[in-house]
Amino acid sequence: MPKKDHEKKNGSFLALLAEGYSECRVASTLKMSKTAVHKNKTSECKIAAESDKLAMVKQGDVTIGGLFSIHDTVMEPDQAFTSKPVSMRCTGFNFRTFRWSQTMIYAIEEINKDGNLLPNITLGYKIYDSCNTNFHALKAAVTLMNGQDETVTGYSCNPSVPVVMGDGGSTLSIVVARFLGIFNVPQVSYFSTCACLSDKREFPAFLRTIPSDFFQVEALVQLVQRFGWTWVGTVAGDDDYGRRGVQIFNEEVKKCGVCIAFYEVVPKNHARDKMSKIVETIKASRARVILVFSLEQDARALFHEVLRQNVSGIQWLASEAWITAALLATPEFSSLLDGSVGFAIRRAEIPGLKQFLLRLRPSMLMCTGTEDLARVNNVYSDVTQLRISYNVYKAVYAIAHSLDDMSKCENGSGPLEHKSCPNISDFEPWQQSDEVFKPLFGHCIKRHYVFSEVMGYGVSYLLVTS
């Protein structure tokens, strides 16, 4: 088959795989639930409304909740206001995030096969697509707390999951953390780096396997000092990650005698007039060093406009969210971003993950079901740059080890009142939270898990230049 034809076929297959996720599901791993229940007149507690974005589910003795923005954007339908509003449709399938969700499943299945970790206890999962919106993230979190297709007598509806993994974006995690904190349900994020989330008074149950932006900014400030840059422009994404990251950078770098030439914010809708104005500001400024602290989608929108206006000669400083992003590692941006520098999360290997990812087969009307993912080059099956995927993997193992500690607890030496132990088959989420905080976890990869912000324990970055 000619190369172009082969690439066209691969592209069509990937598009169908993405479309099949929301229509016919990939293999048998994806399951949708559309049940709606309510609180009736008896003393039974039922769900009043649930998220319709349940992506993957598997029952277990202990079920872990998961939040992943498997879709990037949503399409808001036109509302006639004559009937119940139609749900927003999630679009923009993100293969990278889908790989993260599959990594969670892989780690859970790996643990279930391990005879030494959580023996005789099976882990399950309920993974929701938060669609990169606060609304869907919060709705999924509410559903995870309420339970699904469950009826509880009386008026004490306990959370259906003892711990929630996610979300990815800092803004999404902030929304979820404020809700889960009310119930003291541990939340373990794999990609939310906003320094604001380190405030335990506001987010008492929030944990993460990725360092706070405070440490990344500290490294960026040292980089600016090292090269003697004294006139720097800053651009932030319009979210907590971008705005707070740039805020800390501007404050810290000014202490070193560096002047901020300008501060711009990339809007989430990437409005053409606003993007054009930002680039006009860059062109009018004498600053040749510019920090872009944003998610990869926002950085891409900015660089599209920079290319359109033919701006060159800029030394770009990158935040870890986009410095290694495949979305920007394309010929289109190579001339512009050549020489850009930033700090990335260290990558790692996860033995067996590649084969696990390739197990999926599309099961939909537009595909035969025999297509082979191994023949497709895509970010989903690329395991050479496992950074956030590894954070997901660590998070699952940390939760598993905390549960394992709980199962081995002996009354008389336990952490609860009268030195008692929580019951692994019926425990309160906050009881596990105490266990998760213990930095005692280790497994075959021979690394410690990072949850505490104290003294930057275990924080390390990799200096990357393109």
N, C-alpha and C positions, 0 to 999 in steps of 0.2 A: 504494500500500500504506500503511495506517495506520502512524503512527510506531512505536507499540508493537509491532505485528506485525513491522515491519522490524527493530527492535532485538532482538526475540526470535529472528528468523531469523539475524541476525548473531551473537548469542550462541551459538546452536546450531552454526553453522558453525565458530566459533572453538573450541568444545569438541571438535568432530569433527576439526578440524585438529590439536589437541593430542593427541587419542587416536590419530589416524592416524600421528603421529610414531613411536609405539612399536608399531603394529600393521601398517600397510600402507605407511608412509613417505610423505613429502611429495614429489610429483613423482618425479624420478629421482635427486634429490640425496642421499637418505638410504639407506644400505645397512647391513645387519646381517650380522655374521659370527659363526658359532657353531662354528667348527672347533676341535677340541681335539687337540693332538698331544702327544707325549711324547719323552723321551730313550730311545732304543732301545739295544740291546746293542752296536751298532757305534759307531764314533767319529763319529757324527753328532750335532749339537746341535739339539734340537727343543724346542718350547715344552711345558712341563709343564702349564701352565694359563694361560688368557688371559682378558682382560676380555670380557664379553659385551655391553658397552655401547658398542661401536663405532657411532657415529652417522653420520658422513660420511667418505668416503674418495675420493681421486683420486690416481692415480699420477703421479709426476714424476721428473725427473732428481735432484732433491733434495726430500725429503719433510719437511714441518714437522709436528710433533705438536701437538695442541691439546687442552686440558682445559677444559670448560665445564659448570657445573651446570645443565644444561638442565631437569632435574627438581629440585624443592626438597626432597622428602622420600622416604623409602623405607618400604615396608610389610614388616615382618618376618613371614614365614609361620610357622605352628605347625609345629614339627619333631617328628616321631615317633621320631627316632633309630633307625630301622630301615633306613634307606637313605641314600644320599648327600643332604646337605642341599640344599633347593631355594633357588635364588638369591633374594635380596631383590628385590622389585619396586619400581621407581622410580615415584613418583607426583608430582602437583603440577607440571604443565608450566609452565615459566617463559618467557613470551613475550619478556621483556626479554633474558634470557640467550641465548635462541635467536637473537635479533637480533645479539647479540655474535658468536656462532659464524658467522652468515651474513656478518657484516662481515669476518671473517677470510678467508672464501672469496672475497668480493668483492675484497679487497685483493690476494689471490694471483692471481686471474684478471686483475685490472687490470695487475699487474706482468708477467704472462705475455704480455700484449698490447703491452707497452712494448718497443720495439725498442732503447732505449738502456740500460735497466736489465736486467742479466742476459741479454744477447742469446745466443740459441742454447742457453739453459738454461731448462728448464720446472720450475716449482715445483709440488709436489703437497702433499697434506695427509692426515692421519689424525686425526680429531677424535673424542674420547671424551666421553661423558656421565659426569661424576663424581658426579652425583646428590646433591651437597652433603654427601657423607659421606667420612670419611677412608679407609674401606675401599675404596670404588670409585675414589677418586682415586689411591691407591697402586697398586691393581690395574691401573689403566689405564697408570700410569707404568711398571710392571714389564713390561706387554705391549709398550709402545713401545720399551723397551730390548731386549726379547727378539726383537722382530720378530713377524710373523704369517704363518702359512702358509709359513714359510721353513725350509730345512734347510741347516745349515752343517757342512761336514766339519771334523774336528778338534774341539778344545774351546775355541776362542776365538770366542764369539758376540758380535759387535760390535753396538752399538745400531742399530736400524733407522731411527732419526731422529737428526739431529745437534743438534737444538734442540727444546725443548718450550715452547709458549705456555700460560700458565696457572699455577695455577688462579685462580679469582676470590677466594674467601675466604682470609684469612690463615692460618687453621688448616690448611686443605687444602694451601696452598702450602708451609707448614712441613713437613708430612709428606712431600710430593713432593720438596722441596728437599733434605731429609736423604738421600733415596735417590739422586737425580740427582747430588748432589755427590760421591758415591762414584766415579762414572764421569766426573766433570768435564764433564757435559753441561749446557750453558747452559739456564737456565730463565728465561723472560721473562714476568712477570705483568702483567696489565692492571688489576688491582683489589685486590691484596694490599698493604695499607698499614702493617701492623704494624711498628713501629720495630725490633722484634727481628730482622727479616729483613735489617737493614743490617749485621749482624755478619758480616763476611767470613770470620772464622775458623770460624764454625759453618755458614755458607751461602756457600761460596766461588763457586758458579756461579749464584747467584740475582741476577736483574736485574729491573727493573720500569719501566714507563712511567707510573707514578703516584707522587706524593711519599709519603715516609714520614709516619706519623702524628705524628712529632715536630714537624713543621712545622705541621700542623693544630692540635695542642694548643697550640703556642706562640701561634698566632693566637687561639685561644679564650681563653687566659689574658689576652692583651692586651685582648680584648673585655670580659672581666670587670672588668679594671682601669679601662677607659674609662668604664664605667657605674657604677663605684663599688660593685659588689656585694661584700659581705663575708661572706655566709652562703649557701652553695651546697650543694645535694644532688646526688649523682651516682648514676647507674644504668648498669650495664654489661651487655652481652650476654655469655652464658657461653661465650666463645671467646677466642682470643688477641687478636683485633681489639678486642673490648670491654674485656676485663680489663686488657690492657696499655695501651690508650688512656687509660682512667680512672686507672690507676696513675700514669702520667706526668703527667696533668692534676692529680691530687691533690697530687703532690709539688711541681710547679712553682707551683701557685696558692697553696699554703701559704707559699711563700717571699715572696709579696706581701702577707701578712697576712690572707689569706682563710681562713675556717674552713669545714670540711666538715661539714655537718649530719648526713649519713648516706651510706652506700655500700651499694647493693643490686645484686644480680645476677639478671638475667632467665634462668630455666632454659630449655634448648632444647625441653623438652617442654611448656612453657607451662602447667604444672600449675596448676589453678584455685586451690588453696589457697595456693601460693607467690605467684602473681600478686596474690591478694587481700591477702596479708601485706605485699607491697611497697607497694601503694597505701595500706594502713593506716598504714605508716610515713610516707609522704608527707603524709597527712592530719594525723598527729600532730606533724609537724615544723613549725617556724615558717619554714622556708626557702621562699621564693617563687620562687627561681631554681633550676632543676634541669637538669643536663646528662644527656642520654641518649646514650650512646656505644654504639651497637649496629647490627646489620644491620636492614634495613627490616622483615623478618618479626618480629623480636623487639620492635621499637618498636611495631609494630601491635598485638601481643598486649598490651603494656603499656597502650597507649592505649585499647584495648577495655575493659580493667578500670577504667581511670580514668573513662571515660564511664559505666560501669555503676554506679560508686560516686558519680557526680555530683560529681567534684572539679573545681574551677575556680579561676581567679585565679593560675595558674602561668605564669611566664615560662620557656618551654622552650628550652634550648640544644641544638642538633642536631649530630651528627657528619655528615660528608659522605655517609655511606652511606645516610641516609634523608631529608636535608633537601630533596632534589629528587625523591624516589621517588614515582612515579605511584600506588603502592599506598596512599599516605597522602593524596594530593591528591584526596580525594573529599568529597562533602557530609557524609558521616558524621563526619569529623574536622575539618571546617572551623571550627566554633565553638571546639573545644578547642585547635587548633594555630594559630589566627589570631594572628599576632605572633611566632611562634617564629622563632628566628634561628640561623644556622650558616654554615659555609663550604663551598662546593661547588667541585668541579673545573670549570674553565672549559670551556664547550661549544664546539663547532666544527662546521663543515659538511663533509660528504663528498659532493662532486658525484657524482651518478649512483647513490648508494646506494638511494634511495627506489625507483627503477624496478627495481633488482636485487632488492630485498626482495619486491616485488609480483609477481615472475615465478612464484612457487610456486603450484602447483595441487594440491589434495588428490587422491590416487589411492587410494581405499579404497571398500569395498563400500557404506558408509553415505553416500557422497557421489557426486555425478554427475561430478565432475572439472571442471565448468565454473564453479564458484563463483569470484567475483572478489574478491581481497583489497583492491582499491582501494575497494570499497564498504563496507569494515569499518573502524570506528574502534577502534584497538587499539594498545597500547604497542609491539607488534612493528613496525608500519609507521610509527610516529611518529618522524620524524627531526628534530624541532625542538629536542630536548634531547640531542644527541649528546655525551656526556661519556666514559663508559666505552667506548662503541663507538669513539670516536676514539682512545682508548688502545690498543684492539685494532688499529686501523688503523695507528697509529704503530709498534706492535711488529712487525707484518709487514714494514713498510717498513725498519725498522732491521735486521732479519734479512736482508732482501734486499740491503741496501746492504753489509752485512758480507760476504755471499757474493760480491757484485760486486767488492768490494775484493780478495777472495781470488782470484777468477778473473783479475784484472788484475795480480796480483803477479808480479814478475820475479825470477828467481833471481839472487842477488847483492845484493839489497836487501830480501829477505824477513824475516819476524819469527822464523823458526825457526833451528835450529842451522846454522852455516856460512852464515847469511843466505839459507837456502833458503826455498821457498814451499810451502804445502800444495797438494795436488792436489784441485781442486774436485770431481772425480768419485770420489775415494776419500780422504777426510780424516778425522782423528780429531775428535770433538766439541770437545775442549779447544782445538784449533787455531782453531776459529771463535770460541770464547769470548774469546780475545785480541782478535779483530777486533770483536766486539760492544761491547767496552768503549770503543772509540774513539768519542768524541762528534763524529764528522765527518759525520753523516748529515743530508741535507736533500733535499726534493723540492718538488713544485709548490705545496704548502701554505706553503712558505717558513718552516718552523719547525724548530728543532733538537730532537732527541730527548733525553729525560732518562733516563739510567741511573745516573749517579753520584750518590751522596749528598753528595759533597764540597761544602761551603759552600752547600748547598741550591740548587745550580745550576738555574736555570730554574723554580723552584717559584713558583707563583702560584695564588691562590684567588679566588673570587668571593663576596662577602658577600651572603647571601640571607636574605630575611625573607618570611614567608608572610602 
